[in-house]
Amino acid sequence: MGLMKVYSGSEILALALQERLEEAGVETVKKDNVQSARLGGYGGSDLAVEVFIQETDFAKANPVIEDFRMSI
């Protein structure tokens, strides 16, 4: 199985979701495209921070993700 993107957007909200998922026992991976672009010498406001989980953890993560989406 592979990684599944569950969020793409601002860094603040990505960190909040990542924290909630990890509290629920779901490991996450954060990809910061904004920081990568800045370090690469080019910028773009359309780039975002993404949060990924393992596909096998989706059943455990889905209630947390839905609760997060309803709270924003």
C-alpha positions in Angstrom: 0.0 0.0 0.0 1.0 3.6 -0.4 0.6 7.0 0.9 -2.8 8.9 0.5 -3.1 12.7 0.6 -5.7 13.8 3.1 -5.0 17.5 3.2 -3.6 20.3 1.1 -3.6 23.9 2.2 -2.1 26.2 4.8 0.7 25.1 7.1 -1.2 26.1 10.2 -4.2 23.9 9.4 -1.9 21.1 8.2 -0.1 21.1 11.5 -3.4 21.0 13.4 -4.7 18.0 11.4 -1.3 16.3 11.7 -1.5 16.7 15.5 -5.0 15.3 15.7 -4.2 12.3 13.5 -1.1 11.5 15.5 -3.1 11.7 18.7 -5.4 9.1 17.2 -2.5 6.8 16.5 -2.2 7.5 12.8 1.3 8.2 11.5 1.5 11.2 9.1 3.9 12.6 6.5 4.0 16.3 5.8 5.3 17.7 2.5 6.0 21.4 2.6 5.9 22.6 -1.0 6.1 26.3 0.1 9.4 25.8 2.0 10.8 23.6 -0.8 10.1 26.3 -3.4 11.7 29.0 -1.2 14.8 26.9 -0.7 15.0 26.2 -4.4 15.0 29.9 -5.2 11.6 30.2 -6.7 8.3 31.0 -5.1 4.7 30.5 -5.7 1.6 31.4 -3.7 -0.3 28.5 -5.1 1.9 25.9 -3.5 0.7 24.3 -0.3 1.5 22.0 2.6 0.2 18.5 2.2 -0.5 15.8 4.8 -0.3 12.1 3.8 -1.3 8.9 5.7 -0.9 5.2 4.9 -3.8 3.9 2.9 -4.2 1.1 5.4 -4.8 3.7 8.2 -7.7 5.4 6.4 -10.5 3.7 8.3 -8.9 4.9 11.6 -8.1 8.4 10.3 -11.4 9.1 8.5 -13.5 10.1 11.6 -10.6 12.5 12.7 -10.4 14.0 9.2 -14.2 14.5 9.0 -14.3 16.1 12.4 -11.4 18.4 11.5 -13.1 19.5 8.2 -16.3 20.3 10.1 -14.4 22.4 12.6 -12.8 24.7 10.0 
